[in-house]
Amino acid sequence: MSNSDLDDLAAELAEFAPPEKKNGRPASEERVIAGFEEIQRFVEQHGRAPQHGEDRDIFERLYAVRLDRLRALPDCRALLEQLDQQGLLAGAPTITASADATIDIDGLAAELADIPHADDITVLRHVRTSVEKRAAEEIEHREKCDDFDRYEHLFKAIKQDLKSGVRNTRSFLSQAKAMEAIQQGAYYILNGQIAYIAEVGEDFTTQYDRRDSRLRVIFDNGTESKILLRSFQRALHRDEAARVISDPDAGPLFNDSLEEGDIQSGTIYVLRSLSDHPYIAQHRDLIHKVGVTGGRVEARIANAEHDSTYLLAKVEVVATYKLAGINRTRMENLFHRLFAPARLNITINDRFGHPVQPEEWFLVPLFVIDEAVARIKDGSITGYIYDPSAAKLVKA
């Protein structure tokens, strides 16, 4: 092919060649423009400029830092001025040492390594906000609970309730309802431990105009944490196994139709021990056993003196309550949960000389048991607990 033919072919191909790039920009300027366009897209989606604040999304906080830096650099302002249809560069830098000093842009950029499209600031991994870090530190930083003896019986009762089915657990509530759920007296399972909200301090408003308060949380291992409510809430959401422990469930105790474990008619009986054990003899009028049977009470206690369940002594029946259509197991568990704080702590030797600790006797006056039965019948018992120091039922 002659040179003239080559020249003609080149001329024809030139029509399809991409136009020459005029005023080509350095890569650094292209990155600045790309970063500014990310901010512009945020503004289009949210109708406002990105803002600082620990309660803001991590990406918004990064955009806010980036925008402040672009505003502060004259070269960047000059480069982006023609692209700024939203007037974002007109404002003054807003970042302060207190607003977002915890953000380390270089550190966050390092988290983008080895990720496709690593220049995309919206792709992050393993990055926690300072709020999340502080919440985790608050949970982890616990101290010994000096008055744990005041709460230990509560945890024992909760574990018994869960075992017997009087209480159950469920997943933590949605973010929208989480604040309402965290109240004084509530129980949770956090990081495998039962947490009890012993105290809720007065509400206050944070610098970001959000409601918060200080909690005193007691854990079943004898430690406690004084933590912000919102920090505790975040800790529950981070723990995928976190659970809420429900309030006591009394029913179904009385049913129109019987289910497995129910008895057509039954008797709640209250026994008093005739043991000559010094402690029992001294407190005989207060020490009672509460049980439920579907048969005759007399037959149930016929051999009491040979059974450690009855303190290896004869007993007398001091009260009975006839019921129909009851769930025996739930009924007994309910009584045992209610009076758990007053459980008789005594060790006796069985007929073989082995030490045993009966668990179904309680230091509870008879009139309190009578009130408990009445409240079981009308369904109000779930709102009450037994206060051993006052020897009466009090509202939970």
Sequence and secondary structure as in RCSB ss.txt:
>XXXX:A:sequence
MSNSDLDDLAAELAEFAPPEKKNGRPASEERVIAGFEEIQRFVEQHGRAPQHGEDRDIFERLYAVRLDRLRALPD
CRALLEQLDQQGLLAGAPTITASADATIDIDGLAAELADIPHADDITVLRHVRTSVEKRAAEEIEHREKCDDFDR
YEHLFKAIKQDLKSGVRNTRSFLSQAKAMEAIQQGAYYILNGQIAYIAEVGEDFTTQYDRRDSRLRVIFDNGTES
KILLRSFQRALHRDEAARVISDPDAGPLFNDSLEEGDIQSGTIYVLRSLSDHPYIAQHRDLIHKVGVTGGRVEAR
IANAEHDSTYLLAKVEVVATYKLAGINRTRMENLFHRLFAPARLNITINDRFGHPVQPEEWFLVPLFVIDEAVAR
IKDGSITGYIYDPSAAKLVKA
>XXXX:A:secstr
  HHHHHHHHHHHHTTS    TT   HHHHHHHHHHHHHHHHHHHHSS     TTS HHHHHHHHHHHHHHH HH
HHHHHGGG TT GGGS     HHHHTT  HHHHHHTTTTSTTTT TT   S   HHHHHHHHHHH  EE TTGGG
THHHHHHHHHHHHHTSS EEE   HHHHHHH  TT EEEETTEEEEEEEE   EE TTS EE EEEEEETTSEEE
EEEHHHHHHHHHH TT EEE      SSB SS  TTEEEEEEEEEEEE    HHHHHTTTTEEEEEEESS HHHH
TTTGGG GGGTTS EEEEEEEEEEEEEHHHHHHHHHHHTGGGB    EE TTS EE   SEEE  HHHHHHHHHH
HHHTGGGGEEEETTTTEEEE 
